Amino acid sequence: MQYLFQGWNTRGEEKYRDLLLATGTEELAHVEMLATMIARLLDNAPVGDQEIAAKDPVIGAVLGGMNPQHVIVSGLGSMPVDSVGNPWTAAYINASGNLLADFRMNLTYESHGRLQAVRLYESTTDPGVKDMLSWLIARDTMHQNQWYAAICELEEKENIVVPSTFPRSLEKHEVAYDYYDLSGGTASKEGRWAHGPSMDGIGEFKYIPNPKPLAKNRDYS
């Protein structure tokens, strides 16, 4: 749904709208696949199989904390809830109206999704489940690549800083590229973010250890 709302709200080039709507439609199919998988796995599942599965500490903890509604409300079918029973909500949808910001968010979500699918793959011995997850993992590979390609394209056209339309003259340029080391250590000074040209090509990174209070000696009268 996130991709669809982003697509419906797109006012830029048509190709970005098409990308979002196409991917959003595919993701609905993924929901159908997962829901069907859950329902079939629960269908006539022998109690003995559950007892065997419960020997795994992780799976046992899940079974031990099973939400009764999974049995009473859905009849051992899939439900639009998370792993602890919290219902799906539209609050999960992020559509900012800025393509670069949204594509970066999408890349993060696809990264998390593939990570979790891989963990599930490594946790199951069911060949059918592994086969389906292998397909979903491959699609997440594509989606990470496509969002990154779109991000790079937009960054080349505009700038990596969002939003790119805000006049730089209105921001405090003197602090725009300072890295404040507030960790108590100094290891972060070796990072790319602490020295050299800034990633947007406009400024120069500056490492500042233990910065003094920024408001000190500033007149707010």
Backbone as CSV, one residue per row, in Angstrom:
resi,resn,N_x,N_y,N_z,CA_x,CA_y,CA_z,C_x,C_y,C_z
1,MET,0.815,-1.202,0.000,0.000,0.000,0.000,0.850,1.253,0.000
2,GLN,2.010,1.187,0.631,2.883,2.362,0.665,3.273,2.805,-0.733
3,TYR,3.686,1.850,-1.570,4.104,2.191,-2.929,2.939,2.753,-3.732
4,LEU,1.747,2.207,-3.504,0.584,2.688,-4.249,0.255,4.125,-3.880
5,PHE,0.262,4.449,-2.593,-0.027,5.820,-2.187,1.045,6.770,-2.700
6,GLN,2.291,6.335,-2.667,3.361,7.174,-3.221,3.129,7.414,-4.701
7,GLY,2.712,6.364,-5.413,2.457,6.495,-6.849,1.276,7.382,-7.150
8,TRP,0.190,7.211,-6.408,-0.999,8.035,-6.632,-0.706,9.512,-6.383
9,ASN,0.236,9.795,-5.493,0.556,11.180,-5.144,1.674,11.777,-5.999
10,THR,2.242,10.990,-6.899,3.371,11.472,-7.695,2.941,12.522,-8.705
11,ARG,3.693,13.619,-8.722,3.431,14.697,-9.673,4.620,14.922,-10.611
12,GLY,5.616,14.072,-10.493,6.804,14.206,-11.319,6.684,13.415,-12.612
13,GLU,7.807,12.911,-13.082,7.826,12.173,-14.335,6.987,10.903,-14.236
14,GLU,6.329,10.577,-15.341,5.413,9.446,-15.377,6.109,8.121,-15.069
15,LYS,7.399,8.003,-15.445,8.090,6.726,-15.236,8.213,6.386,-13.757
16,TYR,8.322,7.397,-12.898,8.415,7.129,-11.466,7.063,6.674,-10.915
17,ARG,6.003,7.248,-11.428,4.657,6.822,-11.019,4.426,5.377,-11.436
18,ASP,4.821,5.045,-12.665,4.664,3.675,-13.148,5.478,2.695,-12.297
19,LEU,6.685,3.090,-11.938,7.538,2.237,-11.104,6.866,1.931,-9.779
20,LEU,6.308,2.950,-9.148,5.669,2.776,-7.852,4.401,1.925,-7.947
21,LEU,3.570,2.190,-8.938,2.314,1.454,-9.057,2.553,-0.002,-9.446
22,ALA,3.544,-0.235,-10.304,3.853,-1.608,-10.704,4.362,-2.410,-9.513
23,THR,5.255,-1.807,-8.745,5.819,-2.512,-7.592,4.778,-2.689,-6.494
24,GLY,3.938,-1.677,-6.288,2.881,-1.788,-5.292,1.910,-2.911,-5.613
25,THR,1.590,-3.071,-6.896,0.702,-4.147,-7.315,1.346,-5.511,-7.066
26,GLU,2.636,-5.608,-7.366,3.349,-6.866,-7.110,3.358,-7.200,-5.620
27,GLU,3.536,-6.179,-4.778,3.598,-6.424,-3.342,2.277,-6.956,-2.808
28,LEU,1.152,-6.554,-3.408,-0.137,-7.110,-3.005,-0.173,-8.609,-3.283
29,ALA,0.452,-9.018,-4.396,0.531,-10.441,-4.712,1.393,-11.173,-3.685
30,HIS,2.426,-10.502,-3.188,3.268,-11.115,-2.164,2.472,-11.353,-0.878
31,VAL,1.608,-10.406,-0.540,0.756,-10.571,0.649,-0.141,-11.791,0.469
32,GLU,-0.700,-11.943,-0.731,-1.554,-13.098,-1.003,-0.769,-14.404,-0.860
33,MET,0.460,-14.416,-1.368,1.294,-15.618,-1.271,1.571,-15.989,0.178
34,LEU,1.930,-14.994,0.967,2.258,-15.254,2.378,1.021,-15.675,3.167
35,ALA,-0.099,-15.014,2.903,-1.337,-15.367,3.609,-1.754,-16.793,3.274
36,THR,-1.639,-17.162,2.005,-1.983,-18.526,1.596,-1.051,-19.537,2.234
37,MET,0.238,-19.209,2.303,1.213,-20.105,2.919,0.869,-20.361,4.381
38,ILE,0.543,-19.285,5.108,0.224,-19.431,6.531,-1.011,-20.300,6.711
39,ALA,-2.049,-20.045,5.911,-3.289,-20.815,6.043,-3.050,-22.295,5.756
40,ARG,-2.249,-22.590,4.755,-2.001,-23.990,4.400,-1.126,-24.688,5.433
41,LEU,-0.204,-23.957,6.016,0.643,-24.553,7.042,-0.148,-24.875,8.299
42,LEU,-1.161,-24.055,8.587,-1.969,-24.263,9.787,-3.089,-25.281,9.563
43,ASP,-3.420,-25.518,8.314,-4.533,-26.408,7.992,-4.225,-27.840,8.409
44,ASN,-5.015,-28.347,9.348,-4.882,-29.734,9.824,-3.483,-30.052,10.348
45,ALA,-2.823,-29.044,10.907,-1.486,-29.287,11.454,-1.577,-30.215,12.647
46,PRO,-0.929,-31.386,12.595,-0.996,-32.328,13.717,-0.373,-31.726,14.969
47,VAL,-0.963,-32.038,16.116,-0.429,-31.546,17.377,0.994,-32.044,17.568
48,GLY,1.269,-33.253,17.106,2.611,-33.805,17.237,3.653,-32.966,16.536
49,ASP,3.290,-32.432,15.375,4.224,-31.573,14.657,4.519,-30.309,15.454
50,GLN,3.496,-29.780,16.106,3.701,-28.597,16.922,4.600,-28.898,18.110
51,GLU,4.431,-30.084,18.686,5.277,-30.460,19.818,6.736,-30.602,19.407
52,ILE,6.946,-31.171,18.216,8.316,-31.302,17.712,8.913,-29.931,17.451
53,ALA,8.124,-29.053,16.829,8.605,-27.709,16.514,8.940,-26.940,17.783
54,ALA,8.152,-27.199,18.834,8.334,-26.457,20.087,9.652,-26.789,20.779
55,LYS,10.312,-27.853,20.350,11.598,-28.196,20.939,12.657,-27.158,20.595
56,ASP,12.436,-26.466,19.474,13.318,-25.348,19.135,12.979,-24.194,20.083
57,PRO,13.954,-23.670,20.835,13.659,-22.621,21.835,12.933,-21.420,21.259
58,VAL,13.320,-21.000,20.051,12.692,-19.831,19.443,11.252,-20.124,19.078
59,ILE,11.033,-21.258,18.378,9.679,-21.619,17.963,8.815,-21.925,19.185
60,GLY,9.420,-22.551,20.189,8.679,-22.854,21.401,8.183,-21.602,22.090
61,ALA,9.007,-20.563,22.071,8.609,-19.298,22.681,7.436,-18.678,21.929
62,VAL,7.464,-18.818,20.605,6.368,-18.278,19.795,5.083,-19.037,20.063
63,LEU,5.168,-20.374,20.045,3.979,-21.181,20.287,3.424,-20.953,21.690
64,GLY,4.341,-20.774,22.636,3.920,-20.557,24.013,3.190,-19.251,24.195
65,GLY,3.441,-18.297,23.308,2.787,-17.003,23.423,1.761,-16.768,22.343
66,MET,1.230,-17.833,21.767,0.284,-17.722,20.653,-0.945,-16.904,21.048
67,ASN,-1.361,-16.043,20.160,-2.554,-15.240,20.375,-3.792,-16.114,20.169
68,PRO,-4.666,-16.261,21.182,-5.854,-17.113,21.048,-6.744,-16.701,19.877
69,GLN,-6.708,-15.415,19.479,-7.543,-14.958,18.377,-7.156,-15.629,17.070
70,HIS,-5.902,-16.103,17.011,-5.455,-16.773,15.798,-6.273,-18.038,15.568
71,VAL,-6.749,-18.612,16.643,-7.585,-19.803,16.546,-9.060,-19.425,16.518
72,ILE,-9.459,-18.536,17.443,-10.873,-18.226,17.628,-11.430,-17.354,16.500
73,VAL,-10.685,-16.319,16.121,-11.194,-15.346,15.154,-10.970,-15.789,13.717
74,SER,-9.765,-16.235,13.408,-9.446,-16.530,12.007,-9.509,-18.013,11.666
75,GLY,-9.782,-18.859,12.656,-9.876,-20.282,12.360,-8.598,-20.859,11.804
76,LEU,-7.477,-20.478,12.401,-6.147,-20.908,11.983,-5.790,-20.408,10.585
77,GLY,-6.379,-19.276,10.224,-6.004,-18.631,8.972,-5.083,-17.462,9.245
78,SER,-4.537,-16.888,8.198,-3.655,-15.732,8.354,-4.458,-14.507,8.747
79,MET,-3.810,-13.584,9.418,-4.457,-12.351,9.853,-3.550,-11.162,9.541
80,PRO,-4.140,-9.984,9.303,-3.326,-8.789,9.024,-2.759,-8.186,10.303
81,VAL,-1.900,-8.953,10.965,-1.287,-8.514,12.214,0.199,-8.804,12.156
82,ASP,0.944,-8.193,13.100,2.375,-8.475,13.146,2.627,-9.719,13.986
83,SER,3.890,-10.005,14.270,4.247,-11.257,14.936,3.738,-11.374,16.360
84,VAL,3.331,-10.269,16.957,2.810,-10.321,18.331,1.328,-9.969,18.392
85,GLY,0.670,-9.940,17.232,-0.771,-9.749,17.204,-1.266,-8.337,17.037
86,ASN,-0.362,-7.361,16.885,-0.805,-5.985,16.668,-1.370,-5.842,15.253
87,PRO,-2.579,-5.283,15.117,-3.203,-5.197,13.796,-2.482,-4.239,12.859
88,TRP,-2.570,-4.564,11.569,-2.005,-3.686,10.555,-2.714,-2.341,10.625
89,THR,-1.959,-1.282,10.399,-2.533,0.062,10.445,-1.973,0.911,9.314
90,ALA,-2.758,1.864,8.865,-2.318,2.762,7.800,-1.148,3.624,8.235
91,ALA,-0.848,3.625,9.541,0.309,4.378,10.028,1.615,3.815,9.472
92,TYR,1.563,2.574,8.949,2.756,1.976,8.362,3.101,2.608,7.017
93,ILE,2.163,3.331,6.414,2.364,3.908,5.084,3.150,5.206,5.190
94,ASN,4.226,5.309,4.437,5.026,6.526,4.373,5.002,7.062,2.944
95,ALA,4.359,8.186,2.762,4.288,8.832,1.455,4.458,10.327,1.683
96,SER,5.696,10.807,1.528,6.025,12.182,1.900,5.728,13.205,0.811
97,GLY,5.534,12.731,-0.427,5.373,13.666,-1.532,6.697,14.052,-2.174
98,ASN,7.795,13.535,-1.621,9.121,13.774,-2.188,9.666,12.429,-2.663
99,LEU,9.922,12.298,-3.955,10.312,11.008,-4.519,11.618,10.487,-3.934
100,LEU,12.614,11.342,-3.789,13.903,10.880,-3.292,13.783,10.377,-1.852
101,ALA,13.063,11.119,-1.024,12.864,10.686,0.360,12.102,9.362,0.407
102,ASP,11.078,9.230,-0.425,10.274,8.009,-0.435,11.072,6.819,-0.963
103,PHE,11.857,7.030,-2.017,12.634,5.921,-2.577,13.686,5.428,-1.572
104,ARG,14.260,6.345,-0.807,15.215,5.928,0.226,14.514,5.104,1.303
105,MET,13.320,5.507,1.671,12.540,4.745,2.643,12.210,3.366,2.090
106,ASN,11.845,3.313,0.804,11.507,2.039,0.178,12.702,1.093,0.160
107,LEU,13.877,1.631,-0.111,15.085,0.811,-0.114,15.339,0.220,1.273
108,THR,15.116,1.017,2.309,15.285,0.528,3.676,14.298,-0.591,3.982
109,TYR,13.041,-0.409,3.605,12.031,-1.424,3.867,12.320,-2.715,3.116
110,GLU,12.757,-2.585,1.857,13.092,-3.781,1.087,14.291,-4.499,1.706
111,SER,15.225,-3.739,2.253,16.391,-4.342,2.916,15.949,-5.133,4.138
112,HIS,15.050,-4.541,4.936,14.534,-5.236,6.112,13.732,-6.465,5.699
113,GLY,12.925,-6.312,4.644,12.098,-7.419,4.185,12.925,-8.604,3.730
114,ARG,13.970,-8.334,2.968,14.828,-9.425,2.483,15.576,-10.072,3.649
115,LEU,16.014,-9.252,4.590,16.700,-9.774,5.775,15.808,-10.742,6.532
116,GLN,14.546,-10.372,6.736,13.629,-11.221,7.486,13.251,-12.468,6.699
117,ALA,13.105,-12.330,5.372,12.792,-13.495,4.542,13.931,-14.509,4.571
118,VAL,15.163,-14.016,4.561,16.325,-14.905,4.641,16.360,-15.619,5.991
119,ARG,16.052,-14.891,7.057,16.034,-15.511,8.381,14.960,-16.594,8.460
120,LEU,13.807,-16.325,7.843,12.756,-17.345,7.801,13.207,-18.551,6.996
121,TYR,13.843,-18.309,5.863,14.342,-19.389,5.014,15.286,-20.299,5.802
122,GLU,16.155,-19.670,6.580,17.142,-20.434,7.350,16.534,-21.122,8.568
123,SER,15.291,-20.769,8.897,14.648,-21.334,10.091,13.715,-22.496,9.766
124,THR,13.415,-22.718,8.487,12.455,-23.755,8.125,13.130,-24.917,7.403
125,THR,12.507,-26.077,7.511,12.975,-27.257,6.783,11.955,-27.681,5.725
126,ASP,10.844,-26.948,5.641,9.788,-27.279,4.686,10.243,-26.896,3.274
127,PRO,10.365,-27.850,2.347,10.852,-27.529,1.002,9.946,-26.577,0.239
128,GLY,8.631,-26.683,0.449,7.708,-25.786,-0.235,7.854,-24.351,0.244
129,VAL,7.992,-24.194,1.553,8.186,-22.859,2.121,9.509,-22.274,1.641
130,LYS,10.544,-23.084,1.630,11.852,-22.619,1.152,11.765,-22.167,-0.302
131,ASP,11.021,-22.918,-1.109,10.902,-22.575,-2.530,10.216,-21.229,-2.710
132,MET,9.129,-21.009,-1.958,8.419,-19.741,-2.072,9.262,-18.582,-1.551
133,LEU,9.909,-18.790,-0.407,10.740,-17.734,0.165,11.911,-17.405,-0.764
134,SER,12.451,-18.429,-1.431,13.540,-18.190,-2.379,13.103,-17.238,-3.475
135,TRP,11.844,-17.376,-3.919,11.304,-16.489,-4.947,11.145,-15.066,-4.408
136,LEU,10.598,-14.961,-3.191,10.416,-13.642,-2.590,11.759,-12.955,-2.335
137,ILE,12.748,-13.725,-1.904,14.082,-13.168,-1.665,14.661,-12.614,-2.958
138,ALA,14.454,-13.345,-4.053,14.948,-12.884,-5.356,14.255,-11.589,-5.782
139,ARG,12.953,-11.495,-5.527,12.226,-10.280,-5.887,12.683,-9.095,-5.037
140,ASP,13.003,-9.366,-3.760,13.540,-8.300,-2.909,14.913,-7.850,-3.389
141,THR,15.661,-8.776,-3.981,16.946,-8.394,-4.589,16.703,-7.377,-5.701
142,MET,15.733,-7.678,-6.563,15.398,-6.758,-7.645,14.908,-5.430,-7.108
143,HIS,14.051,-5.463,-6.114,13.471,-4.223,-5.599,14.524,-3.336,-4.940
144,GLN,15.470,-3.937,-4.232,16.547,-3.119,-3.677,17.340,-2.451,-4.795
145,ASN,17.602,-3.206,-5.839,18.355,-2.661,-6.970,17.581,-1.557,-7.690
146,GLN,16.274,-1.748,-7.884,15.510,-0.753,-8.626,15.370,0.543,-7.843
147,TRP,15.157,0.442,-6.515,15.037,1.674,-5.725,16.374,2.413,-5.693
148,TYR,17.457,1.653,-5.601,18.767,2.305,-5.588,19.051,2.964,-6.933
149,ALA,18.655,2.319,-8.030,18.828,2.910,-9.360,18.038,4.213,-9.485
150,ALA,16.818,4.208,-8.969,15.988,5.413,-9.023,16.573,6.514,-8.133
151,ILE,17.098,6.124,-6.982,17.730,7.090,-6.084,18.917,7.755,-6.764
152,CYS,19.777,6.949,-7.361,20.959,7.492,-8.041,20.558,8.426,-9.176
153,GLU,19.510,8.061,-9.895,19.047,8.895,-11.003,18.560,10.248,-10.502
154,LEU,17.788,10.243,-9.425,17.277,11.493,-8.877,18.395,12.341,-8.286
155,GLU,19.374,11.698,-7.641,20.493,12.439,-7.063,21.315,13.128,-8.141
156,GLU,21.450,12.492,-9.295,22.187,13.105,-10.400,21.435,14.308,-10.962
157,LYS,20.108,14.234,-10.964,19.294,15.323,-11.497,19.220,16.489,-10.525
158,GLU,19.187,16.191,-9.233,18.978,17.243,-8.242,20.178,17.318,-7.298
159,ASN,20.020,16.769,-6.104,21.083,16.756,-5.109,20.725,15.686,-4.103
160,ILE,21.684,15.234,-3.308,21.383,14.166,-2.366,20.627,14.658,-1.137
161,VAL,20.627,15.977,-0.912,19.955,16.531,0.258,18.489,16.812,-0.074
162,VAL,17.609,16.368,0.795,16.166,16.552,0.621,15.663,17.616,1.588
163,PRO,14.827,18.571,1.141,14.480,18.815,-0.258,15.550,19.642,-0.944
164,SER,15.709,19.442,-2.239,16.755,20.153,-2.981,16.330,21.563,-3.366
165,THR,15.046,21.879,-3.183,14.530,23.179,-3.614,14.696,24.275,-2.568
166,PHE,15.026,23.896,-1.324,15.172,24.901,-0.274,16.459,25.693,-0.507
167,PRO,16.398,27.037,-0.519,17.592,27.855,-0.779,18.679,27.629,0.269
168,ARG,19.859,27.256,-0.174,20.958,27.020,0.762,21.355,28.301,1.491
169,SER,21.046,29.432,0.912,21.390,30.697,1.551,20.611,30.932,2.836
170,LEU,19.526,30.200,3.028,18.690,30.379,4.215,19.067,29.436,5.354
171,GLU,20.012,28.523,5.129,20.458,27.655,6.211,21.815,28.119,6.720
172,LYS,22.136,27.788,7.960,23.409,28.184,8.565,24.536,27.344,7.956
173,HIS,25.095,27.832,6.872,26.081,27.062,6.125,27.306,26.725,6.973
174,GLU,27.619,27.568,7.958,28.828,27.351,8.756,28.765,26.084,9.603
175,VAL,27.570,25.519,9.804,27.456,24.282,10.582,26.885,23.135,9.741
176,ALA,26.730,23.359,8.449,26.060,22.380,7.596,26.876,21.119,7.359
177,TYR,28.206,21.182,7.583,29.046,20.023,7.290,29.971,19.659,8.449
178,ASP,29.622,20.130,9.645,30.395,19.778,10.840,29.918,18.447,11.397
179,TYR,30.846,17.555,11.687,30.502,16.308,12.378,30.830,16.474,13.853
180,TYR,29.811,16.445,14.698,30.003,16.602,16.136,30.196,15.232,16.783
181,ASP,31.357,14.999,17.362,31.633,13.728,18.027,31.219,13.839,19.490
182,LEU,30.049,13.304,19.796,29.489,13.366,21.146,29.506,11.996,21.826
183,SER,30.267,11.054,21.260,30.246,9.683,21.761,31.162,9.457,22.947
184,GLY,32.122,10.340,23.173,33.104,10.129,24.223,34.355,9.446,23.711
185,GLY,34.298,8.919,22.489,35.460,8.296,21.857,35.889,9.123,20.658
186,THR,36.867,8.624,19.924,37.356,9.366,18.757,37.437,8.494,17.505
187,ALA,36.971,7.251,17.574,37.087,6.337,16.439,36.333,6.835,15.209
188,SER,35.237,7.565,15.412,34.427,7.996,14.276,35.131,9.016,13.385
189,LYS,36.209,9.609,13.868,36.925,10.591,13.051,37.561,9.959,11.821
190,GLU,37.691,8.615,11.816,38.280,7.922,10.682,37.263,7.717,9.559
191,GLY,35.996,7.982,9.839,34.949,7.754,8.852,34.944,8.777,7.736
192,ARG,34.355,8.385,6.610,34.272,9.267,5.444,33.464,10.521,5.749
193,TRP,32.580,10.415,6.736,31.699,11.534,7.091,32.398,12.617,7.911
194,ALA,33.650,12.392,8.291,34.348,13.322,9.190,35.439,14.127,8.494
195,HIS,35.689,13.865,7.236,36.754,14.601,6.535,36.542,14.513,5.027
196,GLY,37.111,15.452,4.318,37.016,15.449,2.858,35.775,16.159,2.351
197,PRO,35.607,16.176,1.030,34.447,16.849,0.435,33.142,16.204,0.877
198,SER,32.132,17.020,1.102,30.823,16.489,1.474,30.234,15.711,0.308
199,MET,29.300,14.838,0.594,28.741,13.962,-0.435,27.916,14.721,-1.465
200,ASP,27.422,15.897,-1.096,26.658,16.674,-2.070,27.554,17.570,-2.922
201,GLY,28.869,17.548,-2.639,29.811,18.301,-3.453,29.820,19.793,-3.206
202,ILE,29.170,20.236,-2.145,29.062,21.672,-1.898,29.976,22.130,-0.771
203,GLY,30.153,21.294,0.256,30.932,21.693,1.420,32.100,20.768,1.693
204,GLU,32.675,20.929,2.871,33.808,20.129,3.317,33.506,19.625,4.727
205,PHE,33.583,18.311,4.912,33.341,17.754,6.233,34.413,18.226,7.213
206,LYS,33.980,18.496,8.441,34.906,18.932,9.483,34.625,18.159,10.761
207,TYR,35.654,17.549,11.313,35.519,16.770,12.550,35.697,17.678,13.751
208,ILE,34.699,17.665,14.650,34.755,18.505,15.843,34.536,17.631,17.071
209,PRO,35.610,17.339,17.837,35.456,16.518,19.043,34.943,17.352,20.210
210,ASN,34.057,16.771,20.985,33.527,17.425,22.187,33.143,18.882,21.928
211,PRO,32.203,19.127,21.032,31.835,20.508,20.701,31.273,21.255,21.909
212,LYS,31.591,22.526,21.982,31.059,23.371,23.043,29.588,23.651,22.762
213,PRO,28.819,24.015,23.792,27.403,24.325,23.568,27.245,25.331,22.438
214,LEU,26.419,25.001,21.451,26.292,25.840,20.263,25.664,27.183,20.574
215,ALA,24.824,27.234,21.603,24.119,28.477,21.911,24.951,29.407,22.784
216,LYS,26.129,28.994,23.222,26.925,29.806,24.114,27.310,31.114,23.438
217,ASN,27.156,32.179,24.199,27.518,33.522,23.750,26.683,34.029,22.578
218,ARG,25.572,33.365,22.306,24.722,33.831,21.212,23.642,34.745,21.772
219,ASP,23.437,35.860,21.135,22.496,36.862,21.601,21.122,36.591,20.984
220,TYR,20.137,36.290,21.837,18.773,36.028,21.353,17.826,37.178,21.677
221,SER,18.403,38.313,22.061,17.546,39.454,22.442,16.903,40.079,21.218
